Each structure stands twice: as structure tokens, then as C-alpha cells.
Amino acid sequence: HSSPNGCEDVISIINAIQTKNSLKDLDIKGFEVKSKVKGSKDDVKVQVVFSYNPKNNEELVDSFANYVNTIEGGVHVSAARYGITSCLSKLANEALSDTEKKKFEITNDDCKVGLVMAVNLACRKPGFASQTKEKCGNDELFKPIRSIVYNSVYKHFKDNPKELQKLVVYLKKVAKS
């Protein structure tokens, strides 16, 4: 089954299930990027959509590889999560005042709290872990996915400082709790 906005619709549905009052301040961020796998001629295309649901302490993830729902996640999920959380923790810590920097630090784990994410990987060799295709296991995909997600998130928030500011307010609350 497909939807007009793809992964964005997945996030909207997840959030609607979680809370009726979701994300008034934090919009859904989405991007689609391509990269080459190092040492290969194969392209990797990744669609990542993420947002934050402040009413939920759990991380919520839905993932796909070549349009197959990878219910156990895998390398593409780990790489996208790491790209998002490491970028946001770096940007959020840079935005802290000197006084705040002495009191606390925003970690990658803080950036996972309330994270709602959908990942779709398109590539020739996802390395499904079993015949049921529940998990993507090609470790060669980790670095290219991580770096393209990190760079896309970084560029988005550098181009949209007001959105980053809203997210920093949320991440400060998480870090302090």
C-alpha cells in the first residue's frame, strides 16, 4: 500500500496514534538522498523522515528496504538514527550558552527521546538477514547512510535556524530531566 507523501504519511500516522496533540511546534523533516557505496558502483538511495513527539519518551521507528517492511530494523535504521542524533547533539550543544554548557550536555541518547522516524532504503544489496526480510544486514551501508543523513540534517538546520531553536528547547528539557 502506498501513500501520496510516502514516509511523511507514515510519521503522521504514527504520531496520530501516539497523541492527538502531536507536534504543534516541531514539523516533520524529510529528505531523500543518494550516495555511492565505497568501493562499489552501486547507488544507495535513502528516504528519511523524522520528527519528535514530546508526549512520548520512546523512540518510534518504521523501516523499509526496497519497499519491504523491515520490522526488525537493521543497518539502515542504525545508520540513519546515528546520523540524526549525532548531528542534532552537536548542533544543540553548540547552541547552549556558556552557563548551560557547564551544567549539562545534550547527548545522542537525549536526541533519541521522542524521536519518530521512518527510513526507506533503496539499493541493490540490502543484505536481508533472513528469507523473511525482517532485517537489513549489509554493514557496508552503515557509513554512506550515516554520512548522507548527517549532512542532510546539518544542512537543513543550518538553513532553518528557527526550527533548530525549537528543537534545542525540547532537547534541553530532555537533557535536564
Long-range contacts (C-beta under 8 A, 24 or more apart in sequence): 6-47, 6-49, 6-120, 7-47, 7-48, 7-49, 7-118, 7-119, 7-120, 8-49, 10-49, 10-62, 10-118, 11-49, 11-50, 11-51, 11-116, 11-117, 11-118, 14-60, 14-62, 14-116, 14-118, 15-51, 15-53, 15-116, 18-53, 18-55, 18-56, 18-60, 18-116, 19-53, 19-55, 19-56, 21-55, 22-53, 22-55, 23-51, 23-52, 23-53, 23-54, 25-166, 25-170, 26-51, 26-52, 26-54, 26-163, 26-166, 26-167, 26-170, 27-51, 27-163, 29-153, 29-156, 29-163, 31-152, 31-156, 33-148, 33-149, 33-151, 33-152, 34-148, 35-144, 35-145, 35-147, 35-148, 36-144, 37-123, 37-140, 37-141, 37-144, 38-140, 38-143, 38-144, 39-140, 40-140, 42-123, 42-124, 42-125, 43-123, 44-121, 44-122, 44-123, 44-141, 44-144, 44-145, 44-148, 45-121, 45-122, 45-123, 46-76, 46-80, 46-119, 46-120, 46-121, 46-122, 46-145, 46-148, 46-149, 47-118, 47-119, 47-120, 47-122, 48-80, 48-83, 48-84, 48-117, 48-118, 48-119, 48-120, 48-149, 48-152, 49-117, 49-118, 50-84, 50-115, 50-116, 50-117, 50-118, 51-116, 52-114, 52-115, 52-116, 52-167, 52-170, 53-114, 53-116, 54-114, 54-170, 55-114, 56-114, 56-116, 57-113, 57-114, 58-114, 59-112, 59-113, 59-114, 59-115, 59-116, 59-117, 60-115, 60-116, 60-117, 61-115, 61-116, 61-117, 61-118, 61-119, 62-117, 62-118, 62-119, 63-118, 63-119, 63-120, 63-121, 63-136, 64-118, 64-119, 64-120, 64-121, 65-120, 65-121, 65-122, 65-123, 65-126, 65-128, 65-133, 65-136, 66-121, 66-122, 66-123, 66-126, 67-120, 67-122, 68-128, 68-133, 70-128, 70-133, 70-134, 70-135, 70-136, 71-134, 71-135, 72-129, 72-134, 72-135, 73-135, 73-136, 74-126, 74-129, 74-135, 74-136, 74-137, 75-127, 75-136, 75-137, 75-138, 75-139, 75-141, 75-142, 75-145, 76-119, 76-121, 76-126, 76-136, 76-141, 76-145, 77-117, 77-119, 77-136, 78-142, 79-141, 79-142, 79-143, 79-145, 79-146, 79-149, 80-117, 80-119, 80-145, 80-146, 80-149, 81-112, 81-115, 81-117, 82-108, 82-146, 82-149, 82-150, 83-145, 83-146, 83-147, 83-148, 83-149, 83-150, 83-152, 83-153, 84-111, 84-115, 84-117, 84-149, 84-150, 84-153, 85-109, 85-111, 85-112, 85-115, 86-150, 87-149, 87-150, 87-153, 87-154, 87-157, 88-153, 88-157, 88-167, 88-171, 89-171, 91-154, 91-157, 91-164, 91-168, 92-164, 92-167, 92-168, 92-171, 92-172, 95-164, 95-165, 95-168, 96-168, 96-172, 100-172, 104-172, 104-175, 104-176, 105-175, 106-171, 106-172, 106-174, 106-175, 107-175, 110-171, 110-174, 110-175, 111-171, 113-174, 114-170, 114-174, 121-145
